[in-house]
Amino acid sequence: MALFSFLKGPKSNPSLPLSLASLESDWHCHVLPGIDDGCQNEAQSLEMLLCYTAMGIKKIVATPHVRADFYKNTHTTISAAFQKVQHLIQTHNLPLLMEASAEYYADENFFQLITENQLMPIDNQYILFELPMQNPGLWGTKMIEMLQKKGYTPLLAHPERYRYWHNKPQEWSLWKNTGVCFQLNLLSLTGYYGAAERRAAEQLLEADYIDAVGTDAHGVRHLQKLNELTQNSLFDNLQQLPLLNRLG
Ligand SMILES: [Fe+2]
């Protein structure tokens, strides 16, 4: 399979996947098949699993989209897709741990899930959520309050990608001060989402605001793109941080 030529070793392909062994786990990815805009089938999930193994990742937190408009995922749909990936791991004897969670979009459906205790936290504690890309919306403060009242720690996905905050770093401080944790997308440091996102990612790292990192990979193409991380000197610093990604 041509896609896996990089797994055969340096002789067949000099561009081996980047080692992410120091990070130990990926806290944000779309590896579950057929339930969002990530992997569409089990073959694509397997490609990702093999790549993760080659990268030295030990644990993957599957975080499919949960949003009322496009991806109405529930415990049931996520658990069913999760079982398929667990089966792939067992069948192919891969040294990977998996956890099923979600990336919640800040909409009314999210409020309902919080109210009804229907959330799927990471490590029984962290709720990964994302904001709209165009504007922060009206829900932020209330949502954080509700999550914290339930004993959860809100974990904001890719804060560097919200352009409405790029010239307002004080907004980042406000969120951090309310007890929200930040999850950085590794690809942001490569400039994959744009130069402004890369700059924001670097500013967040320099401010010591990053608590966890994730690939936000929707397929093996995103994992392969991570090779470009070696061109950013901050990647070395990032690997030294006491990130939530480390297994206890
Ligand atoms: Fe995502």
py3Dmol code that shows the C-alpha trace and the ligand (Angstrom):
import py3Dmol

protein = """\
ATOM      1  CA  MET A   1       0.000   0.000   0.000  1.00  0.00           C
ATOM      2  CA  ALA A   2       1.702   3.184  -1.213  1.00  0.00           C
ATOM      3  CA  LEU A   3       0.290   5.234   1.649  1.00  0.00           C
ATOM      4  CA  PHE A   4       2.234   3.183   4.152  1.00  0.00           C
ATOM      5  CA  SER A   5       5.562   3.255   2.311  1.00  0.00           C
ATOM      6  CA  PHE A   6       6.883   5.546   5.041  1.00  0.00           C
ATOM      7  CA  LEU A   7       6.340   2.763   7.577  1.00  0.00           C
ATOM      8  CA  LYS A   8       8.848   0.469   5.873  1.00  0.00           C
ATOM      9  CA  GLY A   9      11.888   2.410   6.983  1.00  0.00           C
ATOM     10  CA  PRO A  10      14.367   4.986   5.812  1.00  0.00           C
ATOM     11  CA  LYS A  11      15.602   2.916   2.868  1.00  0.00           C
ATOM     12  CA  SER A  12      12.210   2.835   1.158  1.00  0.00           C
ATOM     13  CA  ASN A  13      11.284   6.394   2.084  1.00  0.00           C
ATOM     14  CA  PRO A  14      13.486   8.951   3.818  1.00  0.00           C
ATOM     15  CA  SER A  15      10.524  10.883   5.216  1.00  0.00           C
ATOM     16  CA  LEU A  16       9.679   8.810   8.260  1.00  0.00           C
ATOM     17  CA  PRO A  17       6.797  10.185  10.323  1.00  0.00           C
ATOM     18  CA  LEU A  18       7.747  12.591  13.052  1.00  0.00           C
ATOM     19  CA  SER A  19       8.106  11.109  16.516  1.00  0.00           C
ATOM     20  CA  LEU A  20       5.483  12.399  18.936  1.00  0.00           C
ATOM     21  CA  ALA A  21       6.559   9.881  21.579  1.00  0.00           C
ATOM     22  CA  SER A  22       7.385  12.649  24.055  1.00  0.00           C
ATOM     23  CA  LEU A  23       3.759  13.837  23.999  1.00  0.00           C
ATOM     24  CA  GLU A  24       2.446  10.301  24.619  1.00  0.00           C
ATOM     25  CA  SER A  25      -1.162  10.983  23.599  1.00  0.00           C
ATOM     26  CA  ASP A  26      -3.307  12.886  21.107  1.00  0.00           C
ATOM     27  CA  TRP A  27      -6.171  14.721  22.808  1.00  0.00           C
ATOM     28  CA  HIS A  28      -8.065  15.774  19.701  1.00  0.00           C
ATOM     29  CA  CYS A  29      -8.698  13.779  16.532  1.00  0.00           C
ATOM     30  CA  HIS A  30     -11.392  12.536  14.203  1.00  0.00           C
ATOM     31  CA  VAL A  31     -10.344   8.905  13.853  1.00  0.00           C
ATOM     32  CA  LEU A  32     -13.766   7.295  14.380  1.00  0.00           C
ATOM     33  CA  PRO A  33     -15.195   6.100  11.064  1.00  0.00           C
ATOM     34  CA  GLY A  34     -18.287   7.500   9.398  1.00  0.00           C
ATOM     35  CA  ILE A  35     -19.698   9.800  12.091  1.00  0.00           C
ATOM     36  CA  ASP A  36     -18.265  13.221  11.202  1.00  0.00           C
ATOM     37  CA  ASP A  37     -15.994  14.860   8.617  1.00  0.00           C
ATOM     38  CA  GLY A  38     -12.990  12.790   9.737  1.00  0.00           C
ATOM     39  CA  CYS A  39     -12.384   9.193   8.687  1.00  0.00           C
ATOM     40  CA  GLN A  40     -15.179   7.980   6.458  1.00  0.00           C
ATOM     41  CA  ASN A  41     -14.541   4.257   6.814  1.00  0.00           C
ATOM     42  CA  GLU A  42     -12.520   1.727   8.784  1.00  0.00           C
ATOM     43  CA  ALA A  43      -9.755   1.592   6.164  1.00  0.00           C
ATOM     44  CA  GLN A  44      -9.076   5.286   6.742  1.00  0.00           C
ATOM     45  CA  SER A  45      -9.164   4.784  10.513  1.00  0.00           C
ATOM     46  CA  LEU A  46      -6.622   1.986  10.167  1.00  0.00           C
ATOM     47  CA  GLU A  47      -4.313   4.241   8.139  1.00  0.00           C
ATOM     48  CA  MET A  48      -4.375   6.694  11.015  1.00  0.00           C
ATOM     49  CA  LEU A  49      -3.820   4.003  13.638  1.00  0.00           C
ATOM     50  CA  LEU A  50      -0.754   2.679  11.791  1.00  0.00           C
ATOM     51  CA  CYS A  51       0.603   6.187  11.460  1.00  0.00           C
ATOM     52  CA  TYR A  52       0.052   6.906  15.170  1.00  0.00           C
ATOM     53  CA  THR A  53       1.917   3.711  16.014  1.00  0.00           C
ATOM     54  CA  ALA A  54       4.823   4.746  13.794  1.00  0.00           C
ATOM     55  CA  MET A  55       4.867   8.149  15.500  1.00  0.00           C
ATOM     56  CA  GLY A  56       5.211   6.588  18.933  1.00  0.00           C
ATOM     57  CA  ILE A  57       1.843   7.786  20.204  1.00  0.00           C
ATOM     58  CA  LYS A  58       0.570   5.588  23.047  1.00  0.00           C
ATOM     59  CA  LYS A  59      -2.985   6.844  23.486  1.00  0.00           C
ATOM     60  CA  ILE A  60      -5.576   8.430  21.217  1.00  0.00           C
ATOM     61  CA  VAL A  61      -8.575  10.359  22.481  1.00  0.00           C
ATOM     62  CA  ALA A  62     -11.233  10.171  19.773  1.00  0.00           C
ATOM     63  CA  THR A  63     -13.128  13.463  19.676  1.00  0.00           C
ATOM     64  CA  PRO A  64     -15.787  13.400  16.941  1.00  0.00           C
ATOM     65  CA  HIS A  65     -17.821  16.536  16.332  1.00  0.00           C
ATOM     66  CA  VAL A  66     -21.049  16.888  18.283  1.00  0.00           C
ATOM     67  CA  ARG A  67     -23.174  19.726  16.921  1.00  0.00           C
ATOM     68  CA  ALA A  68     -26.866  20.119  16.304  1.00  0.00           C
ATOM     69  CA  ASP A  69     -26.630  21.316  12.699  1.00  0.00           C
ATOM     70  CA  PHE A  70     -24.240  18.849  11.038  1.00  0.00           C
ATOM     71  CA  TYR A  71     -23.156  16.057  13.368  1.00  0.00           C
ATOM     72  CA  LYS A  72     -25.836  14.961  15.774  1.00  0.00           C
ATOM     73  CA  ASN A  73     -23.623  12.454  17.497  1.00  0.00           C
ATOM     74  CA  THR A  74     -24.687  10.857  20.751  1.00  0.00           C
ATOM     75  CA  HIS A  75     -23.216   8.400  23.227  1.00  0.00           C
ATOM     76  CA  THR A  76     -24.683   5.656  21.059  1.00  0.00           C
ATOM     77  CA  THR A  77     -23.183   6.725  17.705  1.00  0.00           C
ATOM     78  CA  ILE A  78     -19.801   7.501  19.270  1.00  0.00           C
ATOM     79  CA  SER A  79     -19.644   4.242  21.221  1.00  0.00           C
ATOM     80  CA  ALA A  80     -20.563   2.174  18.153  1.00  0.00           C
ATOM     81  CA  ALA A  81     -17.818   3.784  16.025  1.00  0.00           C
ATOM     82  CA  PHE A  82     -15.401   3.509  18.953  1.00  0.00           C
ATOM     83  CA  GLN A  83     -15.979  -0.243  19.150  1.00  0.00           C
ATOM     84  CA  LYS A  84     -15.027  -0.562  15.467  1.00  0.00           C
ATOM     85  CA  VAL A  85     -11.702   1.186  16.049  1.00  0.00           C
ATOM     86  CA  GLN A  86     -11.019  -0.856  19.182  1.00  0.00           C
ATOM     87  CA  HIS A  87     -11.595  -3.943  17.083  1.00  0.00           C
ATOM     88  CA  LEU A  88      -9.068  -2.703  14.489  1.00  0.00           C
ATOM     89  CA  ILE A  89      -6.502  -2.154  17.233  1.00  0.00           C
ATOM     90  CA  GLN A  90      -7.018  -5.687  18.547  1.00  0.00           C
ATOM     91  CA  THR A  91      -7.071  -7.343  15.125  1.00  0.00           C
ATOM     92  CA  HIS A  92      -3.838  -5.638  14.065  1.00  0.00           C
ATOM     93  CA  ASN A  93      -2.275  -6.015  17.490  1.00  0.00           C
ATOM     94  CA  LEU A  94      -1.385  -2.331  17.766  1.00  0.00           C
ATOM     95  CA  PRO A  95       0.102  -0.909  20.992  1.00  0.00           C
ATOM     96  CA  LEU A  96      -2.498   1.833  21.263  1.00  0.00           C
ATOM     97  CA  LEU A  97      -4.867   2.868  24.037  1.00  0.00           C
ATOM     98  CA  MET A  98      -8.081   4.611  23.063  1.00  0.00           C
ATOM     99  CA  GLU A  99     -10.602   6.770  24.843  1.00  0.00           C
ATOM    100  CA  ALA A 100     -13.956   7.912  23.474  1.00  0.00           C
ATOM    101  CA  SER A 101     -14.827  11.554  23.978  1.00  0.00           C
ATOM    102  CA  ALA A 102     -16.143  14.369  21.787  1.00  0.00           C
ATOM    103  CA  GLU A 103     -15.546  17.869  20.457  1.00  0.00           C
ATOM    104  CA  TYR A 104     -18.667  19.771  21.477  1.00  0.00           C
ATOM    105  CA  TYR A 105     -19.742  22.755  19.452  1.00  0.00           C
ATOM    106  CA  ALA A 106     -21.029  25.602  21.619  1.00  0.00           C
ATOM    107  CA  ASP A 107     -24.675  25.456  20.564  1.00  0.00           C
ATOM    108  CA  GLU A 108     -27.973  24.827  22.334  1.00  0.00           C
ATOM    109  CA  ASN A 109     -27.529  21.108  21.971  1.00  0.00           C
ATOM    110  CA  PHE A 110     -24.390  21.383  24.102  1.00  0.00           C
ATOM    111  CA  PHE A 111     -26.374  23.139  26.832  1.00  0.00           C
ATOM    112  CA  GLN A 112     -28.898  20.366  26.784  1.00  0.00           C
ATOM    113  CA  LEU A 113     -26.174  17.723  27.038  1.00  0.00           C
ATOM    114  CA  ILE A 114     -24.620  19.534  30.009  1.00  0.00           C
ATOM    115  CA  THR A 115     -28.001  19.828  31.728  1.00  0.00           C
ATOM    116  CA  GLU A 116     -28.854  16.179  31.122  1.00  0.00           C
ATOM    117  CA  ASN A 117     -25.430  14.883  32.183  1.00  0.00           C
ATOM    118  CA  GLN A 118     -24.830  13.378  28.767  1.00  0.00           C
ATOM    119  CA  LEU A 119     -21.219  14.503  28.312  1.00  0.00           C
ATOM    120  CA  MET A 120     -18.230  12.312  27.489  1.00  0.00           C
ATOM    121  CA  PRO A 121     -15.247  13.850  29.308  1.00  0.00           C
ATOM    122  CA  ILE A 122     -11.568  13.119  28.696  1.00  0.00           C
ATOM    123  CA  ASP A 123      -9.964  11.449  31.735  1.00  0.00           C
ATOM    124  CA  ASN A 124     -13.331  11.808  33.524  1.00  0.00           C
ATOM    125  CA  GLN A 125     -12.613  15.535  33.840  1.00  0.00           C
ATOM    126  CA  TYR A 126     -12.047  17.612  30.701  1.00  0.00           C
ATOM    127  CA  ILE A 127     -14.763  18.674  28.272  1.00  0.00           C
ATOM    128  CA  LEU A 128     -13.348  19.594  24.861  1.00  0.00           C
ATOM    129  CA  PHE A 129     -15.464  22.248  23.169  1.00  0.00           C
ATOM    130  CA  GLU A 130     -15.128  24.602  20.228  1.00  0.00           C
ATOM    131  CA  LEU A 131     -16.536  28.041  19.512  1.00  0.00           C
ATOM    132  CA  PRO A 132     -17.943  29.328  16.214  1.00  0.00           C
ATOM    133  CA  MET A 133     -15.200  30.509  13.830  1.00  0.00           C
ATOM    134  CA  GLN A 134     -16.949  33.783  12.879  1.00  0.00           C
ATOM    135  CA  ASN A 135     -17.675  35.190  16.339  1.00  0.00           C
ATOM    136  CA  PRO A 136     -17.443  33.942  19.905  1.00  0.00           C
ATOM    137  CA  GLY A 137     -21.219  33.709  20.236  1.00  0.00           C
ATOM    138  CA  LEU A 138     -23.236  34.492  23.328  1.00  0.00           C
ATOM    139  CA  TRP A 139     -22.849  31.301  25.265  1.00  0.00           C
ATOM    140  CA  GLY A 140     -19.282  31.266  26.540  1.00  0.00           C
ATOM    141  CA  THR A 141     -19.563  32.493  30.110  1.00  0.00           C
ATOM    142  CA  LYS A 142     -22.763  30.635  30.927  1.00  0.00           C
ATOM    143  CA  MET A 143     -21.424  27.424  29.442  1.00  0.00           C
ATOM    144  CA  ILE A 144     -18.213  27.542  31.444  1.00  0.00           C
ATOM    145  CA  GLU A 145     -20.172  28.192  34.625  1.00  0.00           C
ATOM    146  CA  MET A 146     -22.446  25.226  34.007  1.00  0.00           C
ATOM    147  CA  LEU A 147     -19.551  22.882  33.253  1.00  0.00           C
ATOM    148  CA  GLN A 148     -17.666  23.949  36.338  1.00  0.00           C
ATOM    149  CA  LYS A 149     -20.761  23.549  38.523  1.00  0.00           C
ATOM    150  CA  LYS A 150     -20.935  19.947  37.333  1.00  0.00           C
ATOM    151  CA  GLY A 151     -17.311  19.481  38.367  1.00  0.00           C
ATOM    152  CA  TYR A 152     -15.832  19.457  34.855  1.00  0.00           C
ATOM    153  CA  THR A 153     -12.883  21.428  33.509  1.00  0.00           C
ATOM    154  CA  PRO A 154     -13.722  23.157  30.210  1.00  0.00           C
ATOM    155  CA  LEU A 155     -11.019  22.601  27.578  1.00  0.00           C
ATOM    156  CA  LEU A 156     -11.193  25.017  24.665  1.00  0.00           C
ATOM    157  CA  ALA A 157     -10.188  23.481  21.337  1.00  0.00           C
ATOM    158  CA  HIS A 158      -7.648  25.378  19.207  1.00  0.00           C
ATOM    159  CA  PRO A 159      -7.902  28.891  20.728  1.00  0.00           C
ATOM    160  CA  GLU A 160      -5.324  30.014  18.138  1.00  0.00           C
ATOM    161  CA  ARG A 161      -7.844  29.470  15.329  1.00  0.00           C
ATOM    162  CA  TYR A 162     -10.407  32.064  16.457  1.00  0.00           C
ATOM    163  CA  ARG A 163      -9.403  35.061  14.392  1.00  0.00           C
ATOM    164  CA  TYR A 164     -11.652  37.449  16.331  1.00  0.00           C
ATOM    165  CA  TRP A 165      -9.187  37.092  19.216  1.00  0.00           C
ATOM    166  CA  HIS A 166      -6.004  37.584  17.225  1.00  0.00           C
ATOM    167  CA  ASN A 167      -5.832  41.262  18.090  1.00  0.00           C
ATOM    168  CA  LYS A 168      -7.344  40.807  21.538  1.00  0.00           C
ATOM    169  CA  PRO A 169      -4.967  38.672  23.586  1.00  0.00           C
ATOM    170  CA  GLN A 170      -6.735  39.981  26.688  1.00  0.00           C
ATOM    171  CA  GLU A 171      -9.635  37.689  25.725  1.00  0.00           C
ATOM    172  CA  TRP A 172      -7.333  34.686  26.093  1.00  0.00           C
ATOM    173  CA  SER A 173      -6.369  35.927  29.569  1.00  0.00           C
ATOM    174  CA  LEU A 174     -10.019  36.351  30.537  1.00  0.00           C
ATOM    175  CA  TRP A 175     -10.839  32.779  29.558  1.00  0.00           C
ATOM    176  CA  LYS A 176      -7.764  31.381  31.259  1.00  0.00           C
ATOM    177  CA  ASN A 177      -8.612  33.318  34.410  1.00  0.00           C
ATOM    178  CA  THR A 178     -12.052  31.713  34.571  1.00  0.00           C
ATOM    179  CA  GLY A 179     -10.385  28.301  34.740  1.00  0.00           C
ATOM    180  CA  VAL A 180     -10.667  27.245  31.104  1.00  0.00           C
ATOM    181  CA  CYS A 181      -7.835  25.058  29.797  1.00  0.00           C
ATOM    182  CA  PHE A 182      -6.509  25.531  26.257  1.00  0.00           C
ATOM    183  CA  GLN A 183      -5.799  22.803  23.676  1.00  0.00           C
ATOM    184  CA  LEU A 184      -3.445  23.793  20.855  1.00  0.00           C
ATOM    185  CA  ASN A 185      -3.581  22.197  17.422  1.00  0.00           C
ATOM    186  CA  LEU A 186      -0.066  21.038  16.551  1.00  0.00           C
ATOM    187  CA  LEU A 187      -0.617  21.835  12.879  1.00  0.00           C
ATOM    188  CA  SER A 188      -1.074  25.510  13.759  1.00  0.00           C
ATOM    189  CA  LEU A 189       2.673  25.690  14.445  1.00  0.00           C
ATOM    190  CA  THR A 190       3.381  24.633  10.859  1.00  0.00           C
ATOM    191  CA  GLY A 191       1.275  27.432   9.355  1.00  0.00           C
ATOM    192  CA  TYR A 192      -1.221  24.873   8.043  1.00  0.00           C
ATOM    193  CA  TYR A 193      -4.222  27.073   8.928  1.00  0.00           C
ATOM    194  CA  GLY A 194      -2.464  30.303   7.962  1.00  0.00           C
ATOM    195  CA  ALA A 195       0.273  32.665   9.100  1.00  0.00           C
ATOM    196  CA  ALA A 196      -2.024  34.450  11.584  1.00  0.00           C
ATOM    197  CA  GLU A 197      -2.948  31.156  13.262  1.00  0.00           C
ATOM    198  CA  ARG A 198       0.711  30.204  13.465  1.00  0.00           C
ATOM    199  CA  ARG A 199       1.557  33.530  15.087  1.00  0.00           C
ATOM    200  CA  ALA A 200      -1.327  33.143  17.565  1.00  0.00           C
ATOM    201  CA  ALA A 201      -0.173  29.614  18.413  1.00  0.00           C
ATOM    202  CA  GLU A 202       3.311  30.908  19.105  1.00  0.00           C
ATOM    203  CA  GLN A 203       1.960  33.747  21.264  1.00  0.00           C
ATOM    204  CA  LEU A 204      -0.134  31.304  23.286  1.00  0.00           C
ATOM    205  CA  LEU A 205       2.888  29.092  23.862  1.00  0.00           C
ATOM    206  CA  GLU A 206       5.059  32.026  24.809  1.00  0.00           C
ATOM    207  CA  ALA A 207       2.371  33.167  27.295  1.00  0.00           C
ATOM    208  CA  ASP A 208       2.400  29.647  28.775  1.00  0.00           C
ATOM    209  CA  TYR A 209      -1.345  29.298  28.122  1.00  0.00           C
ATOM    210  CA  ILE A 210      -1.321  25.827  26.575  1.00  0.00           C
ATOM    211  CA  ASP A 211      -2.481  22.906  28.716  1.00  0.00           C
ATOM    212  CA  ALA A 212      -2.901  20.168  26.118  1.00  0.00           C
ATOM    213  CA  VAL A 213      -2.156  19.535  22.460  1.00  0.00           C
ATOM    214  CA  GLY A 214      -3.891  17.609  19.734  1.00  0.00           C
ATOM    215  CA  THR A 215      -3.494  16.868  16.066  1.00  0.00           C
ATOM    216  CA  ASP A 216      -7.151  17.552  15.166  1.00  0.00           C
ATOM    217  CA  ALA A 217      -6.336  15.048  12.424  1.00  0.00           C
ATOM    218  CA  HIS A 218      -9.249  14.215  10.140  1.00  0.00           C
ATOM    219  CA  GLY A 219      -7.190  11.643   8.244  1.00  0.00           C
ATOM    220  CA  VAL A 220      -3.648  10.366   7.784  1.00  0.00           C
ATOM    221  CA  ARG A 221      -2.833  13.386   5.598  1.00  0.00           C
ATOM    222  CA  HIS A 222      -2.914  15.619   8.659  1.00  0.00           C
ATOM    223  CA  LEU A 223      -0.621  13.304  10.623  1.00  0.00           C
ATOM    224  CA  GLN A 224       1.874  13.256   7.760  1.00  0.00           C
ATOM    225  CA  LYS A 225       1.783  17.067   7.592  1.00  0.00           C
ATOM    226  CA  LEU A 226       3.077  17.160  11.159  1.00  0.00           C
ATOM    227  CA  ASN A 227       6.567  16.426   9.804  1.00  0.00           C
ATOM    228  CA  GLU A 228       6.801  20.167   9.172  1.00  0.00           C
ATOM    229  CA  LEU A 229       6.787  20.783  12.934  1.00  0.00           C
ATOM    230  CA  THR A 230      10.541  20.274  12.979  1.00  0.00           C
ATOM    231  CA  GLN A 231      10.848  23.610  11.161  1.00  0.00           C
ATOM    232  CA  ASN A 232       9.402  25.477  14.166  1.00  0.00           C
ATOM    233  CA  SER A 233      11.832  25.875  17.043  1.00  0.00           C
ATOM    234  CA  LEU A 234       8.929  26.220  19.493  1.00  0.00           C
ATOM    235  CA  PHE A 235       8.100  22.557  18.937  1.00  0.00           C
ATOM    236  CA  ASP A 236      11.145  21.641  21.044  1.00  0.00           C
ATOM    237  CA  ASN A 237       9.933  23.913  23.855  1.00  0.00           C
ATOM    238  CA  LEU A 238       6.440  22.495  23.624  1.00  0.00           C
ATOM    239  CA  GLN A 239       7.711  18.973  24.188  1.00  0.00           C
ATOM    240  CA  GLN A 240       9.204  20.059  27.525  1.00  0.00           C
ATOM    241  CA  LEU A 241       5.908  21.468  28.852  1.00  0.00           C
ATOM    242  CA  PRO A 242       3.932  19.656  31.579  1.00  0.00           C
ATOM    243  CA  LEU A 243       1.042  18.926  29.212  1.00  0.00           C
ATOM    244  CA  LEU A 244      -2.136  17.063  30.131  1.00  0.00           C
ATOM    245  CA  ASN A 245      -1.261  14.694  27.283  1.00  0.00           C
ATOM    246  CA  ARG A 246       1.210  12.774  29.414  1.00  0.00           C
ATOM    247  CA  LEU A 247      -0.132   9.502  30.745  1.00  0.00           C
ATOM    248  CA  GLY A 248      -0.290   9.379  34.520  1.00  0.00           C
TER     249      GLY A 248
END
"""
ligand_1 = """\
1
LIG
Fe -11.638 18.875 15.660
"""
view = py3Dmol.view(width=600, height=400)
view.addModel(protein, "pdb")
view.setStyle({"model": 0}, {"cartoon": {"style": "trace"}})
view.addModel(ligand_1, "xyz")
view.setStyle({"model": 1}, {"stick": {}})
view.zoomTo()
view.show()
